[in-house]
Amino acid sequence: MTVNRADMYNICPGGTTSCIPDRLVVKSSNGTNTTTEQMQGTSAEDTICYPPDEHEEKCPITDIVIISNSAISDYEQREYTVIVFNETDSIAFTKMSPQLPITTFSAGYTPCMDPFY
């Protein structure tokens, strides 16, 4: 699979857009006045670009977390997809976290690191 990257000015090649778009973020709201700020989706180093109609299929997962089932709605509001793992835990993942893609992930019953090594 060919990966399209943004140039040093964070501009995607022609015909492509960033997998993580720029967005308006609410900075403050007092009921009558709302202040927003344009927030850049990713830095040039972290930007991956594909044609807009290929985003769903090709944009990579950029964050995976194991969460308590009590936190599911919080993660869904932050554009994570949640898969219930068991009665207490779920796996949440997103393509919208402003960082490079996950390249490896493993889960198991034994720790992957020996703290006394």
NUTIDO-449916 format. One record per residue: residue in three letters; residue number from 1; x, y, z of N, C-alpha, C, CB in turn. Coordinates in nm, 4 decimals. Glycine has a CB too. Layout:
N
R  res    n        nu        nv        nw       cau       cav       caw        cu        cv        cw       cbu       cbv       cbw
R  Ala  NUM         X         Y         Z         X         Y         Z         X         Y         Z         X         Y         Z
...
This chain:
117
R  res    n        nu        nv        nw       cau       cav       caw        cu        cv        cw       cbu       cbv       cbw
R  Met    1    0.0845   -0.1171    0.0000    0.0000    0.0000    0.0000    0.0895    0.1241    0.0000   -0.0964   -0.0005    0.1222
R  Thr    2    0.0606    0.2163   -0.0876    0.1336    0.3416   -0.0949    0.0765    0.4389    0.0074    0.1272    0.4012   -0.2373
R  Val    3    0.1654    0.5016    0.0833    0.1235    0.6003    0.1823    0.1613    0.7379    0.1299    0.1888    0.5731    0.3221
R  Asn    4    0.0650    0.8274    0.1252    0.0888    0.9645    0.0815    0.1131    1.0509    0.2042   -0.0309    1.0190   -0.0023
R  Arg    5    0.2223    1.1267    0.2038    0.2545    1.2127    0.3169    0.2457    1.3586    0.2735    0.3954    1.1802    0.3729
R  Ala    6    0.2183    1.4438    0.3687    0.2150    1.5877    0.3432    0.3574    1.6389    0.3265    0.1426    1.6633    0.4581
R  Asp    7    0.3691    1.7525    0.2603    0.5012    1.8130    0.2472    0.5382    1.8865    0.3765    0.5051    1.9099    0.1262
R  Met    8    0.6528    1.9521    0.3774    0.7002    2.0172    0.5002    0.6104    2.1320    0.5456    0.8405    2.0687    0.4797
R  Tyr    9    0.5211    2.1783    0.4582    0.4251    2.2836    0.4944    0.2894    2.2248    0.5339    0.4074    2.3818    0.3775
R  Asn   10    0.2843    2.0938    0.5485    0.1635    2.0199    0.5868    0.0542    2.0283    0.4799    0.1097    2.0730    0.7195
R  Ile   11    0.0959    2.0280    0.3536    0.0021    2.0303    0.2414    0.0045    1.8936    0.1746    0.0379    2.1436    0.1391
R  Cys   12   -0.1132    1.8341    0.1623   -0.1253    1.7023    0.1002   -0.1084    1.7136   -0.0506   -0.2611    1.6381    0.1342
R  Pro   13   -0.0615    1.6049   -0.1151   -0.0511    1.6062   -0.2615   -0.1879    1.6284   -0.3258    0.0102    1.4742   -0.3123
R  Gly   14   -0.1888    1.6758   -0.4498   -0.3127    1.7029   -0.5222   -0.4066    1.5844   -0.5226   -0.2822    1.7430   -0.6635
R  Gly   15   -0.5344    1.6109   -0.5017   -0.6362    1.5073   -0.5024   -0.6492    1.4312   -0.3720   -0.6081    1.4122   -0.6107
R  Thr   16   -0.5689    1.4690   -0.2710   -0.5772    1.4017   -0.1419   -0.5997    1.5040   -0.0310   -0.4491    1.3196   -0.1148
R  Thr   17   -0.6492    1.4559    0.0825   -0.6658    1.5400    0.2008   -0.6167    1.4613    0.3217   -0.8153    1.5849    0.2190
R  Ser   18   -0.5887    1.5323    0.4279   -0.5408    1.4695    0.5504   -0.6455    1.3749    0.6075   -0.5036    1.5758    0.6539
R  Cys   19   -0.5993    1.2607    0.6571   -0.6907    1.1668    0.7235   -0.7520    1.2296    0.8480   -0.6172    1.0369    0.7608
R  Ile   20   -0.6814    1.3232    0.9099   -0.7316    1.3919    1.0289   -0.7489    1.5393    0.9913   -0.6335    1.3743    1.1530
R  Pro   21   -0.8719    1.5805    0.9658   -0.8947    1.7171    0.9181   -0.8756    1.8219    1.0266   -1.0336    1.7290    0.8615
R  Asp   22   -0.8487    1.9442    0.9814   -0.8510    2.0565    1.0743   -0.9936    2.0698    1.1239   -0.8006    2.1896    1.0070
R  Arg   23   -1.0125    2.1231    1.2436   -1.1478    2.1374    1.2963   -1.1582    2.2551    1.3910   -1.1908    2.0104    1.3669
R  Leu   24   -1.2799    2.3027    1.4064   -1.3061    2.4090    1.5018   -1.3234    2.3477    1.6402   -1.4314    2.4910    1.4611
R  Val   25   -1.2542    2.4040    1.7357   -1.2619    2.3548    1.8723   -1.3202    2.4657    1.9591   -1.1216    2.3095    1.9248
R  Val   26   -1.4187    2.4328    2.0411   -1.4790    2.5309    2.1308   -1.3828    2.5576    2.2450   -1.6165    2.4817    2.1844
R  Lys   27   -1.3403    2.6838    2.2588   -1.2508    2.7216    2.3673   -1.3281    2.7606    2.4914   -1.1607    2.8356    2.3245
R  Ser   28   -1.4389    2.8336    2.4722   -1.5203    2.8733    2.5870   -1.6607    2.9065    2.5393   -1.4573    2.9945    2.6614
R  Ser   29   -1.7542    2.8901    2.6298   -1.8926    2.9218    2.5990   -1.9619    2.9621    2.7283   -1.9648    2.8012    2.5315
R  Asn   30   -2.0340    3.0740    2.7234   -2.1045    3.1193    2.8439   -2.2564    3.1191    2.8231   -2.0572    3.2602    2.8834
R  Gly   31   -2.3034    3.0456    2.7263   -2.4465    3.0386    2.6998   -2.4899    3.1291    2.5866   -2.5230    3.0734    2.8231
R  Thr   32   -2.4316    3.2496    2.5768   -2.4683    3.3398    2.4684   -2.3529    3.3602    2.3704   -2.5129    3.4740    2.5248
R  Asn   33   -2.2312    3.3595    2.4195   -2.1140    3.3779    2.3333   -2.0275    3.2523    2.3367   -2.0314    3.5022    2.3775
R  Thr   34   -1.9851    3.2098    2.2183   -1.8973    3.0937    2.2083   -1.7711    3.1360    2.1351   -1.9677    2.9748    2.1350
R  Thr   35   -1.6574    3.1008    2.1918   -1.5297    3.1291    2.1290   -1.4748    2.9991    2.0724   -1.4299    3.1933    2.2297
R  Thr   36   -1.4389    3.0006    1.9449   -1.3819    2.8821    1.8826   -1.2426    2.9135    1.8308   -1.4721    2.8311    1.7688
R  Glu   37   -1.1672    2.8093    1.8086   -1.0318    2.8233    1.7550   -1.0116    2.7151    1.6505   -0.9235    2.8136    1.8680
R  Gln   38   -0.9526    2.7524    1.5372   -0.9212    2.6533    1.4343   -0.8021    2.5726    1.4845   -0.8905    2.7213    1.2947
R  Met   39   -0.8183    2.4427    1.4925   -0.7118    2.3556    1.5405   -0.6655    2.2692    1.4253   -0.7590    2.2685    1.6603
R  Gln   40   -0.5357    2.2688    1.4021   -0.4808    2.1883    1.2946   -0.4935    2.0413    1.3316   -0.3334    2.2259    1.2667
R  Gly   41   -0.5309    1.9584    1.2344   -0.5497    1.8166    1.2603   -0.4227    1.7472    1.3051   -0.6025    1.7495    1.1383
R  Thr   42   -0.3140    1.7633    1.2319   -0.1866    1.6996    1.2655   -0.0718    1.7889    1.2240   -0.1742    1.5618    1.1980
R  Ser   43    0.0461    1.7550    1.2712    0.1672    1.8249    1.2260    0.2081    1.7660    1.0911    0.2843    1.8120    1.3316
R  Ala   44    0.2967    1.8328    1.0213    0.3416    1.7838    0.8908    0.4057    1.6457    0.9029    0.4410    1.8825    0.8279
R  Glu   45    0.4759    1.6197    1.0125    0.5417    1.4904    1.0315    0.4410    1.3771    1.0503    0.6351    1.4966    1.1516
R  Asp   46    0.3226    1.4086    1.1012    0.2228    1.3064    1.1329    0.1094    1.2972    1.0313    0.1653    1.3334    1.2679
R  Thr   47    0.1126    1.3776    0.9268   -0.0003    1.3832    0.8339    0.0094    1.2760    0.7264   -0.0081    1.5204    0.7690
R  Ile   48   -0.0972    1.1989    0.7145   -0.1101    1.0979    0.6097   -0.2283    1.1398    0.5234   -0.1299    0.9521    0.6695
R  Cys   49   -0.2106    1.1323    0.3922   -0.3094    1.1849    0.2986   -0.3599    1.0759    0.2037   -0.2497    1.3008    0.2185
R  Tyr   50   -0.4906    1.0776    0.1797   -0.5537    0.9901    0.0814   -0.6660    1.0677    0.0153   -0.6070    0.8585    0.1471
R  Pro   51   -0.7116    1.0225   -0.1023   -0.8298    1.0856   -0.1610   -0.9464    1.0750   -0.0621   -0.8666    1.0192   -0.2980
R  Pro   52   -1.0292    1.1781   -0.0534   -1.1384    1.1780    0.0453   -1.2277    1.0545    0.0400   -1.2231    1.2994    0.0256
R  Asp   53   -1.2542    1.0017   -0.0787   -1.3415    0.8842   -0.0880   -1.2732    0.7551   -0.0434   -1.3905    0.8682   -0.2298
R  Glu   54   -1.1429    0.7602   -0.0111   -1.0705    0.6423    0.0365   -1.0373    0.6512    0.1860   -0.9421    0.6245   -0.0438
R  His   55   -1.0768    0.7592    0.2533   -1.0425    0.7766    0.3947   -1.0913    0.6611    0.4805   -1.1006    0.9064    0.4468
R  Glu   56   -1.2170    0.6221    0.4666   -1.2739    0.5173    0.5514   -1.1948    0.3877    0.5394   -1.4204    0.4928    0.5148
R  Glu   57   -1.1550    0.3542    0.4175   -1.0856    0.2282    0.3915   -0.9370    0.2346    0.4247   -1.1031    0.1892    0.2472
R  Lys   58   -0.8699    0.3450    0.3911   -0.7240    0.3468    0.3960   -0.6611    0.4235    0.5117   -0.6742    0.4028    0.2716
R  Cys   59   -0.7313    0.5178    0.5702   -0.6698    0.5927    0.6806   -0.6440    0.4978    0.7976   -0.7609    0.7118    0.7254
R  Pro   60   -0.5245    0.5051    0.8543   -0.4854    0.4069    0.9562   -0.5378    0.4387    1.0956   -0.3362    0.3966    0.9614
R  Ile   61   -0.5419    0.3361    1.1783   -0.5726    0.3533    1.3208   -0.4537    0.4218    1.3855   -0.6039    0.2158    1.3909
R  Thr   62   -0.4807    0.5269    1.4617   -0.3729    0.6040    1.5240   -0.3697    0.5943    1.6755   -0.3850    0.7470    1.4849
R  Asp   63   -0.4690    0.5311    1.7358   -0.4669    0.5126    1.8809   -0.5548    0.3941    1.9184   -0.5144    0.6410    1.9541
R  Ile   64   -0.5058    0.3130    2.0103   -0.5812    0.2002    2.0655   -0.5635    0.2049    2.2163   -0.5329    0.0617    2.0058
R  Val   65   -0.6732    0.1948    2.2895   -0.6667    0.1918    2.4351   -0.7635    0.0875    2.4885   -0.6981    0.3307    2.4945
R  Ile   66   -0.7275    0.0296    2.6015   -0.8181   -0.0589    2.6738   -0.8804    0.0260    2.7833   -0.7436   -0.1866    2.7328
R  Ile   67   -1.0130    0.0280    2.7849   -1.0851    0.1170    2.8766   -1.1846    0.0390    2.9619   -1.1583    0.2271    2.7982
R  Ser   68   -1.2249    0.1004    3.0687   -1.3326    0.0470    3.1514   -1.4640    0.0679    3.0770   -1.3359    0.1154    3.2927
R  Asn   69   -1.5551   -0.0252    3.0882   -1.6848   -0.0104    3.0219   -1.7591    0.1147    3.0678   -1.7706   -0.1331    3.0475
R  Ser   70   -1.7275    0.1642    3.1863   -1.7929    0.2870    3.2337   -1.7484    0.4099    3.1544   -1.7633    0.3083    3.3822
R  Ala   71   -1.6398    0.3986    3.0772   -1.5884    0.5127    2.9998   -1.6268    0.5071    2.8521   -1.4376    0.5188    3.0118
R  Ile   72   -1.7095    0.4118    2.8141   -1.7427    0.3944    2.6725   -1.7979    0.5219    2.6104   -1.8432    0.2820    2.6559
R  Ser   73   -1.8965    0.5857    2.6728   -1.9578    0.7039    2.6110   -1.8574    0.8180    2.5967   -2.0782    0.7507    2.6935
R  Asp   74   -1.7645    0.8323    2.6915   -1.6617    0.9363    2.6794   -1.5772    0.9153    2.5542   -1.5716    0.9378    2.8042
R  Tyr   75   -1.5382    0.7928    2.5289   -1.4546    0.7644    2.4118   -1.5342    0.7746    2.2827   -1.3923    0.6256    2.4234
R  Glu   76   -1.6586    0.7320    2.2826   -1.7404    0.7448    2.1622   -1.7602    0.8914    2.1252   -1.8762    0.6765    2.1821
R  Gln   77   -1.7718    0.9797    2.2234   -1.7850    1.1235    2.1961   -1.6572    1.1806    2.1363   -1.8206    1.1993    2.3243
R  Arg   78   -1.5439    1.1145    2.1594   -1.4147    1.1596    2.1067   -1.3786    1.0866    1.9774   -1.3045    1.1384    2.2112
R  Glu   79   -1.4788    1.0314    1.9088   -1.4635    0.9669    1.7789   -1.3839    0.8363    1.7843   -1.3970    1.0616    1.6838
R  Tyr   80   -1.3970    0.7632    1.8943   -1.3390    0.6297    1.9040   -1.4469    0.5272    1.8730   -1.2776    0.6050    2.0449
R  Thr   81   -1.4075    0.4168    1.8112   -1.4935    0.3013    1.7951   -1.4651    0.2105    1.9132   -1.4699    0.2283    1.6575
R  Val   82   -1.5693    0.1616    1.9792   -1.5511    0.0807    2.0995   -1.6049   -0.0596    2.0757   -1.6213    0.1458    2.2211
R  Ile   83   -1.5240   -0.1580    2.1126   -1.5648   -0.2974    2.1067   -1.5600   -0.3516    2.2490   -1.4732   -0.3810    2.0097
R  Val   84   -1.6737   -0.3988    2.2974   -1.6799   -0.4534    2.4327   -1.6022   -0.5848    2.4345   -1.8286   -0.4748    2.4791
R  Phe   85   -1.5072   -0.5927    2.5280   -1.4173   -0.7077    2.5375   -1.4708   -0.8112    2.6357   -1.2773   -0.6626    2.5799
R  Asn   86   -1.5181   -0.7658    2.7508   -1.5775   -0.8542    2.8511   -1.6708   -0.7711    2.9394   -1.4668   -0.9254    2.9372
R  Glu   87   -1.7064   -0.8187    3.0558   -1.8028   -0.7494    3.1411   -1.7513   -0.6168    3.1966   -1.8419   -0.8384    3.2550
R  Thr   88   -1.6189   -0.6010    3.2022   -1.5627   -0.4810    3.2652   -1.4790   -0.3949    3.1722   -1.4795   -0.5206    3.3815
R  Asp   89   -1.4273   -0.4520    3.0648   -1.3320   -0.3798    2.9804   -1.3725   -0.3794    2.8333   -1.1943   -0.4405    2.9947
R  Ser   90   -1.3260   -0.2777    2.7639   -1.3490   -0.2640    2.6201   -1.2210   -0.2185    2.5529   -1.4640   -0.1646    2.5911
R  Ile   91   -1.2154   -0.2372    2.4227   -1.1051   -0.1853    2.3418   -1.1621   -0.0703    2.2600   -1.0411   -0.2975    2.2487
R  Ala   92   -1.0950    0.0439    2.2659   -1.1377    0.1609    2.1892   -1.0263    0.1976    2.0912   -1.1718    0.2818    2.2838
R  Phe   93   -1.0644    0.2305    1.9689   -0.9642    0.2718    1.8711   -1.0195    0.3848    1.7857   -0.9213    0.1527    1.7825
R  Thr   94   -0.9268    0.4612    1.7287   -0.9658    0.5741    1.6450   -0.8667    0.5939    1.5319   -0.9768    0.7015    1.7282
R  Lys   95   -0.9148    0.6591    1.4281   -0.8304    0.7042    1.3177   -0.8105    0.8551    1.3255   -0.8924    0.6650    1.1818
R  Met   96   -0.8610    0.9166    1.4320   -0.8635    1.0627    1.4425   -0.7665    1.1197    1.5464   -1.0023    1.1075    1.4756
R  Ser   97   -0.6791    1.0399    1.6039   -0.5827    1.0902    1.7005   -0.4641    1.1485    1.6235   -0.5367    0.9772    1.7989
R  Pro   98   -0.4229    1.2706    1.6534   -0.3193    1.3372    1.5734   -0.1788    1.2835    1.6001   -0.3217    1.4858    1.6005
R  Gln   99   -0.1527    1.1653    1.5502   -0.0207    1.1034    1.5619   -0.0045    1.0010    1.4507   -0.0016    1.0371    1.7015
R  Leu  100    0.1147    0.9472    1.4367    0.1380    0.8458    1.3342    0.0618    0.7179    1.3668    0.2882    0.8163    1.3207
R  Pro  101    0.0395    0.6321    1.2664   -0.0409    0.5121    1.2874    0.0247    0.4104    1.3814   -0.0686    0.4469    1.1550
R  Ile  102   -0.0616    0.3292    1.4419   -0.0163    0.2152    1.5201    0.0413    0.1145    1.4210   -0.1334    0.1525    1.6063
R  Thr  103    0.1609    0.0636    1.4469    0.2194   -0.0355    1.3563    0.2151   -0.1758    1.4141    0.3624    0.0015    1.3240
R  Thr  104    0.2140   -0.1878    1.5467    0.2001   -0.3192    1.6098    0.1164   -0.3044    1.7352    0.3388   -0.3811    1.6432
R  Phe  105    0.0463   -0.4104    1.7686   -0.0348   -0.4111    1.8902   -0.0533   -0.5560    1.9300   -0.1733   -0.3388    1.8693
R  Ser  106   -0.0373   -0.5841    2.0576   -0.0664   -0.7186    2.1043   -0.1261   -0.7099    2.2431    0.0606   -0.8070    2.1041
R  Ala  107   -0.2077   -0.8066    2.2749   -0.2685   -0.8150    2.4067   -0.2612   -0.9604    2.4506   -0.4164   -0.7623    2.4060
R  Gly  108   -0.2409   -0.9789    2.5769   -0.2323   -1.1153    2.6290   -0.2446   -1.1150    2.7791   -0.1015   -1.1816    2.5872
R  Tyr  109   -0.2348   -1.2320    2.8361   -0.2495   -1.2448    2.9799   -0.1195   -1.2204    3.0553   -0.3020   -1.3807    3.0130
R  Thr  110   -0.0055   -1.2324    2.9889    0.1218   -1.2105    3.0567    0.1789   -1.0751    3.0167    0.2218   -1.3234    3.0237
R  Pro  111    0.2488   -1.0088    3.1085    0.3077   -0.8784    3.0741    0.4120   -0.8944    2.9640    0.3716   -0.8126    3.1988
R  Cys  112    0.4283   -0.7908    2.8854    0.5262   -0.7973    2.7765    0.6615   -0.7449    2.8234    0.4771   -0.7165    2.6543
R  Met  113    0.6717   -0.7030    2.9477    0.7963   -0.6478    2.9961    0.8231   -0.7010    3.1372    0.7922   -0.4928    2.9946
R  Asp  114    0.9460   -0.7400    3.1645    0.9854   -0.7839    3.2978    1.0484   -0.6647    3.3683    1.0843   -0.9060    3.2918
R  Pro  115    0.9817   -0.6070    3.4687    1.0360   -0.4872    3.5346    1.1645   -0.5148    3.6110    0.9334   -0.4294    3.6292
R  Phe  116    1.1983   -0.6429    3.6345    1.3189   -0.6770    3.7093    1.4313   -0.7232    3.6184    1.2886   -0.7843    3.8110
R  Tyr  117    1.4152   -0.7063    3.4881    1.5158   -0.7514    3.3903    1.6376   -0.6656    3.3944    1.4593   -0.7517    3.2501
